[in-house]
Amino acid sequence: MSSPSLIQEAKKRSGWSIFMGVLSAVLGAFLIAYPLATATITTMLLGWTLIFVGVAQFVFALHSTTPGNFFLKLLAGVIYGITGFALAFAPFSGVEALTVLLGTMLLVQAGLATATAFQVKPLDGWGWYLFDAAASFVLGMLIIIKWPSSSTWAIGTLVGTAVLMGGISRIVLASKVRRGAGTVDRAVQQIARI
């Protein structure tokens, strides 16, 4: 493949990547606008995923070679299955439970980030770990203190924000690739004229 065709391929692919980034960003904004629906759908998808994992664990249990492995895999399958059914068929209760879990995880993350910040303190940028810890702590406390009403916004807003930021990141990265391909194309054309 020659340089011009490689450059054209990079431009074409980056164009599609920009399109997908815009689509993701728009979807992320939509998910943020409807956080309870987003949280409910996310919870149901997680529930169905856990149901399938439970079935897979049961199949793995049937193929176990020792009784100990059989019962451990069977127990794991039952736990996954029960949790999956609870989330898939009672999504609003599942959203509330996942919201508490999310708040708790953010508080644990805050503690870990604080410890990391003070472990790397002499290095440049250690304050970012501390900032991460403070943000995680504030968000975790906000979710826990406002629970169960935080269930209506927490998971859906965070999922929507993640999708929105992923879309924006894709747009920025693809734009840089496209710009870089254009720069290389101009340089190749200038060299060809010499």
C-alpha positions as CSV (number, residue, x, y, z in Angstrom):
1,M,0.0,0.0,0.0
2,S,1.5,3.4,-1.0
3,S,1.7,6.4,1.2
4,P,-1.1,8.3,-0.5
5,S,-3.5,5.4,-0.2
6,L,-2.5,4.9,3.4
7,I,-3.0,8.6,4.2
8,Q,-6.4,8.5,2.4
9,E,-7.3,5.4,4.5
10,A,-6.4,7.2,7.7
11,K,-8.5,10.2,6.7
12,K,-11.5,8.0,5.8
13,R,-11.2,6.0,9.1
14,S,-10.8,9.1,11.2
15,G,-13.9,10.5,9.5
16,W,-15.9,7.5,10.6
17,S,-14.4,7.7,14.0
18,I,-15.4,11.4,14.3
19,F,-19.0,10.4,13.2
20,M,-19.1,7.6,15.8
21,G,-17.8,10.1,18.4
22,V,-20.5,12.6,17.6
23,L,-23.1,9.8,17.8
24,S,-21.7,8.6,21.2
25,A,-21.7,12.2,22.5
26,V,-25.3,12.7,21.5
27,L,-26.3,9.4,23.0
28,G,-24.4,10.3,26.2
29,A,-26.3,13.6,26.4
30,F,-29.6,11.7,25.9
31,L,-28.6,9.3,28.7
32,I,-27.8,12.2,31.0
33,A,-31.2,13.8,30.2
34,Y,-33.0,10.6,31.2
35,P,-31.0,9.2,34.1
36,L,-33.7,7.0,35.6
37,A,-34.4,5.3,32.3
38,T,-30.7,4.9,31.8
39,A,-30.2,3.4,35.2
40,T,-33.2,1.0,34.8
41,I,-32.0,-0.2,31.4
42,T,-28.4,-0.6,32.7
43,T,-29.7,-2.6,35.7
44,M,-31.8,-4.9,33.5
45,L,-28.8,-5.5,31.1
46,L,-26.6,-6.2,34.1
47,G,-29.3,-8.6,35.4
48,W,-29.5,-10.5,32.1
49,T,-25.7,-10.7,31.9
50,L,-25.6,-12.2,35.3
51,I,-28.3,-14.7,34.4
52,F,-26.2,-15.8,31.4
53,V,-23.1,-16.0,33.6
54,G,-25.1,-18.1,36.1
55,V,-26.2,-20.5,33.4
56,A,-22.5,-20.7,32.1
57,Q,-21.3,-21.5,35.7
58,F,-23.9,-24.2,35.9
59,V,-22.6,-25.7,32.6
60,F,-19.1,-25.4,33.9
61,A,-20.1,-27.2,37.1
62,L,-21.5,-30.1,35.1
63,H,-18.0,-30.5,33.5
64,S,-16.1,-30.3,36.8
65,T,-13.8,-33.2,37.6
66,T,-14.0,-33.0,41.4
67,P,-17.0,-32.6,43.8
68,G,-15.4,-29.5,45.4
69,N,-15.2,-27.7,42.0
70,F,-18.7,-28.9,41.1
71,F,-20.2,-27.4,44.3
72,L,-18.2,-24.1,44.1
73,K,-19.2,-23.6,40.5
74,L,-22.8,-24.6,41.2
75,L,-22.9,-22.1,44.1
76,A,-21.4,-19.4,42.0
77,G,-24.0,-20.1,39.3
78,V,-26.9,-19.9,41.8
79,I,-25.6,-16.6,43.2
80,Y,-25.2,-15.1,39.8
81,G,-28.6,-16.4,38.7
82,I,-30.5,-15.1,41.7
83,T,-28.7,-11.7,41.6
84,G,-29.4,-11.6,37.8
85,F,-33.1,-12.4,38.2
86,A,-33.4,-9.8,41.0
87,L,-31.9,-7.1,38.8
88,A,-33.6,-8.1,35.6
89,F,-37.1,-8.5,37.0
90,A,-37.1,-5.9,39.8
91,P,-35.0,-3.2,38.1
92,F,-36.1,-0.3,40.4
93,S,-35.1,-2.1,43.5
94,G,-31.9,-3.1,41.6
95,V,-31.2,0.5,40.8
96,E,-31.5,1.4,44.5
97,A,-29.2,-1.5,45.5
98,L,-26.7,-0.6,42.8
99,T,-26.8,3.0,43.9
100,V,-25.7,2.1,47.4
101,L,-23.0,-0.1,46.0
102,L,-21.8,2.7,43.8
103,G,-21.7,5.2,46.7
104,T,-19.8,2.7,48.8
105,M,-17.3,2.0,46.0
106,L,-16.7,5.7,45.5
107,L,-15.9,6.0,49.2
108,V,-13.5,3.1,49.1
109,Q,-11.9,4.6,45.9
110,A,-11.5,7.9,47.9
111,G,-9.6,6.1,50.6
112,L,-7.4,4.2,48.1
113,A,-6.6,7.4,46.1
114,T,-5.7,9.3,49.3
115,A,-3.3,6.5,50.3
116,T,-1.8,6.5,46.8
117,A,-1.5,10.3,46.9
118,F,0.6,10.3,50.1
119,Q,2.7,7.3,48.9
120,V,3.7,9.2,45.7
121,K,3.8,12.6,47.3
122,P,7.3,13.7,46.3
123,L,6.5,13.1,42.6
124,D,5.0,15.8,40.4
125,G,1.3,15.4,40.0
126,W,0.6,13.6,43.3
127,G,-2.0,16.3,44.0
128,W,-4.2,14.8,41.2
129,Y,-4.6,11.7,43.2
130,L,-5.6,13.8,46.2
131,F,-8.1,15.7,43.9
132,D,-9.4,12.3,42.7
133,A,-9.9,11.2,46.3
134,A,-11.7,14.4,47.2
135,A,-14.0,14.2,44.2
136,S,-14.7,10.5,44.8
137,F,-15.4,11.2,48.5
138,V,-17.8,14.1,47.8
139,L,-19.7,12.2,45.1
140,G,-19.8,9.0,47.3
141,M,-21.1,10.9,50.3
142,L,-23.7,12.8,48.1
143,I,-25.0,9.5,46.8
144,I,-25.1,7.8,50.2
145,I,-26.6,10.7,52.1
146,K,-29.3,11.3,49.5
147,W,-30.1,7.6,49.1
148,P,-32.7,6.4,48.0
149,S,-33.6,9.6,46.1
150,S,-30.1,9.6,44.5
151,S,-31.1,6.4,42.8
152,T,-33.1,8.4,40.3
153,W,-30.0,10.2,39.0
154,A,-26.7,8.7,40.1
155,I,-26.2,5.6,37.9
156,G,-27.9,7.1,34.9
157,T,-26.0,10.3,35.1
158,L,-22.6,8.6,35.5
159,V,-23.3,6.1,32.7
160,G,-24.4,9.0,30.5
161,T,-21.3,11.0,31.4
162,A,-19.0,8.1,30.6
163,V,-20.6,7.7,27.2
164,L,-20.5,11.5,26.6
165,M,-16.8,11.7,27.6
166,G,-16.0,8.6,25.5
167,G,-17.6,10.3,22.5
168,I,-15.7,13.6,23.0
169,S,-12.4,11.7,23.5
170,R,-13.0,9.8,20.2
171,I,-13.8,13.1,18.4
172,V,-10.6,14.8,19.7
173,L,-8.4,11.8,19.0
174,A,-9.8,11.2,15.5
175,S,-9.5,14.9,14.7
176,K,-5.8,14.8,15.6
177,V,-5.3,11.7,13.5
178,R,-7.1,13.4,10.6
179,R,-5.0,16.6,11.0
180,G,-1.8,14.5,11.3
181,A,-2.7,12.6,8.1
182,G,-3.3,15.9,6.3
183,T,0.1,17.2,7.5
184,V,1.8,14.0,6.3
185,D,-0.1,14.3,3.0
186,R,1.1,17.9,2.4
187,A,4.7,16.9,3.3
188,V,4.6,14.0,0.8
189,Q,3.2,16.3,-1.9
190,Q,6.0,18.8,-1.2
191,I,8.7,16.1,-1.4
192,A,7.2,14.8,-4.6
193,R,7.5,18.3,-6.2
194,I,11.2,18.4,-5.4
